[in-house]
């Protein structure tokens, strides 16, 4: 398993479209057998900053399988307008140091 993190800085006038386009693009992530989940978060201190976390089976599965898939061909046009606003896009391997409290 690998976590892909993509950091965006989206201008105010494009944020509504960004959220709508990612909501549409997310259907392609859900349809991909190599995508295990995703989460889009918005910075509370600076609302132009977003972080997208996508959980993949592996980095190779993301780069070789998803990017060669029909899902990617539908995903890319939806998110392409926001590529210039990417500040970081990297894959991270989880470590053993993790913990989550169950919701109350």
ZIWONOR-V963268 format. One line per field, one symbol per residue. phi: phi as a letter, one per 40 degrees, with the letter a starting at -180 (. if undefined). A space follows every 50 residues. Layout:
phi: ???
//
This chain:
phi: .bbcbbbbbbddcbcccdcccccccccccccccccciaabbbcccacccb bbbbcbdacccccccccccccccccdccbdcbdccccaaabbccbccaab ccdc
//
